[in-house]
């Protein structure tokens, strides 16, 4: 469990960078220079966050730009900031990775894609969804969406997300459409949708897979051929059927559920 052990004043040479805890974006040299000027004038107003894995062994968790700014200052002014203010925290490595991401994500320009790998990593480390949601101050459905769509996401779509060239809402829609594509057509659907994102063309809304008139016609034919057939369905199946008929088949996998529960309605 993450806990703040103390606030301390430690030798700068005692602070190291852990190979599995890193800044989530390349260092911005202009930002480092800005911090260097500010720290020289006003001092280090916000302590760095460090993980004390063992007594006296510190690894940086938050404050990568500030630490690099101080190192830059020390290059020109030896003896400056031999010791610096830190907030010392304790916990396991997976918790430190999560805290590192959370501190980075507190920036106003944080991208949702910055959460992906850490959410998946923590899920694989057996963090429950409720714990993940509480830690990141998000809903469990937000965690569910990452776990559902990101592991199998087309690398081209992930690249567009990382570059802020597509929104998470649009990316989720594309992922749903690829998942719900007929077997064997997934790549063609992905190529089409992602190609439209790259060229800036609006993604064409796919034709409705099932309308009320089509469902009525299909069901009537099926009943005529199979008058004694019985359907065993759940309430969620019926809800999904209503959602598909209302044109909301892309939400929460409704089309896939209808295809499983009512195959006759979607047969070609």
N, C-alpha and C positions, 0 to 999 in steps of 0.2 A: 504494500500500500504506500502511495506517495505521501511523504510528510516533509515539512520544513523542519530541519533539525536546529538550525540557528542561523544568525547573520554573523559573518566573520570578516576578517581582514587578513588575507592570505598572500603569500609570495606569488607573484605572477608566474614564475617559472614552475610552480606546483600545479598549474592548470593545464590540462592536456585535452586533446580532441580524440574522442572515441571513434573507431572506424564505423560503428553502426549508429552514430548520432551525429547528424550533420545539418548544416543550413540547407533549407529546401530550395533555395535558388542560388545561382552563382553570386559571389560577392559583388556588390555594386561599388566600384572604386570611388565614384562621386559621393556616395553615401558614407563610405569610410572616411574620406577627407573631411566631409561635413562634421562627422562625429569627432574627428581629431581636433578640429578648430574649436568645437564647443567644449570638449573635455579640457583642453588647455585653458580656456577662459573660465569655465565654471566648475571644473572637476567632474568626476563620474557621479552623476545625480541618481542614476538607477543602477543598483548592483547587478552583476552578472549572476546567472543561475548555474550552479555547479552541482554535480552528483558526486557525493562522497561514497565511492564503492567500498573502499577500505579506509581505515583511519589515515588521514593525511593524503589520500589519493583522490584527486579531483578531476572530473571530466566535465567539459563545458556542455550545458544543455540549452541555455538561452543567452544571447548577446554576442553573436559571432561578429557582427559589424563593429560593435564597441570594442571587443577584444582586439580585433585587427587594427582599429584606430589607435588603441593604446600601444600596440607593438610598433606602429608607424611612428608615433611620438617618441618612443624609446630609441628608435634608430637614430634620430637626430638629437635627442636629448638623453643620453645615458644617465641612469639614476632616477629618472622620472618614473613614477608609478611602479616602484619595486614591489609594492604590496597594493592590492586593490580590494574593494568591497564586493562581497559575494553573498548570495543567499544559498545556503547549503541544504540540499534535499537528499532524501533517501528513498530507496525503492528498488524494484527489480529492473533489469535492462528493458523489458518490453514497456514498463511504465515510464521509463525515462524517454524512450522513443516517442511515446504518446504525448508526454509533457512537452518535448521538443517541438512536435508538430503543433500542439495547441498554442504554444508561445509564438510560433511563426504565424499561425493562422489568426492571431489577434490583430494582425495588420489589416487595414481597410481594403488592401488590394489582394487579399488571399483568394486563391482559386479553389474550387471544389476538388479539382484533380490532385491538389496537394494532400488531401486526406486519403486518397485511394489506397496506396500501398500500406499505410499505417493501419487503417481500418481492417484491411484484409489480414495483415500480419497479426494484429491483436485478436481477431476472430480465430485465426489458426492457433493462437496461444490460449484458446479456450476462454476468452473474455465473452461473457454473455452479452446479448444485444442490448439489454437494459443498462448494463454497466457502460458499454460503449456510448450509448445515447446520452447517458448522464454525464459522462466525462467530457464529451464534445459539445454539450449543451444543444443537442439535436434530438429529433424524434426517432423512435425505433424504425419508422417507415423509411426515413432517410438512410439509416444504416442498412436496412433491408435492400434498398435500391442499389447501393454500392456493391453489396455482396452478390446481388443477383446479376447485375449487368457488367461490372468491371472485369471479373476474371476472364470472361470470354469475349471481351470487347475487341472489335477489329482494331489493330494497331494504328491504322490510318485515322480512325475516329478519335482514338486516345491522343494522337498527335495534334489534331485540331483542337481538342479540349485544352491540352497543355499550352497551346499558343493563343488561347482565348479567341479562337476563330469560330467557335460554336458554343452555344449555351448547353448547360447540363440538361435542361428540359428538352431541347431538340435532340441531344445525344440519346437520352432515354427513349424517345419516340423511335429513333432509328434502330436502337437495340431491340425494342419490342417487335418492330416490323421484321427484323432479320430472324428473331427467334420464332415468330409465327409464320414464317415463309414455309411453303410446302417443302417436304424433304427433297433434297437435291437442287433446290433453287436458291439456297441461302447465299451463296457467293454472288450470284447474279443480282439478287436483291441488294446485297451490301455494296456491290460495285455501282449500281444505279444511284442509290441514296447518297452514298458518300461522294460520288462524282458530282451530284447536284449541289452538295454542300461546298465542295471545292470551287466549283465554277460560279457559285453565288446564285444559282438558279433556285427558286423555291421548290422544296420537295413536293412533288405532286401527291395529292391525297389519293391513296389507293382506292379502287372501286370497292363499294360495300360488299363484303363477302356474303352477307345474308340480309335479305329484306323480309318484311312480313309476308308479302305476296309470294316470294320464293320459298320461304319456310312453309307456308300453307300448302303450296303446290307439292313440295317435296314430301311433306308429312302425309298428305292425302294419298299420294302414290304409294308411299311405304305402307300405310295402313291397308290399302287395297291389296297389296301383294302379301302382306304379313298381318292378317287381321287379328291373330292371337298373340302378337309380340307384346311383351311387357318391358317398360323402361323402369329401371331402378336408379333414381337420382337423389342427389342431396339438394338442400335449399340453395347452396352456393351455385349448383349447376343451373337451377332455374333463374337465379339472379344474373348469372353470366349470359344466359340466353336473352334475357330482357335487355341487358346492356348492349349486346351485339346487335339486336334488332333496332336499338335506338342510335346506333352508329358510334358507340363507345367501345368498340372491340379491342382497341389498343391499350385500354386501361387495365392494369393489374392482371394481365393474362387471360381476359375473358374469352377470347377467341379460342385459345388452346383448350380451355375447359369445355367449351361447347363442342369442339371437335372430338373430345374424348367421350363426353356424355351423350351427344346426339350426332353420331357419325353420319347418319342418313341425311341429315339436313344440309351437309356440306359436301356430299359426294358430287363429283362432276357428272 
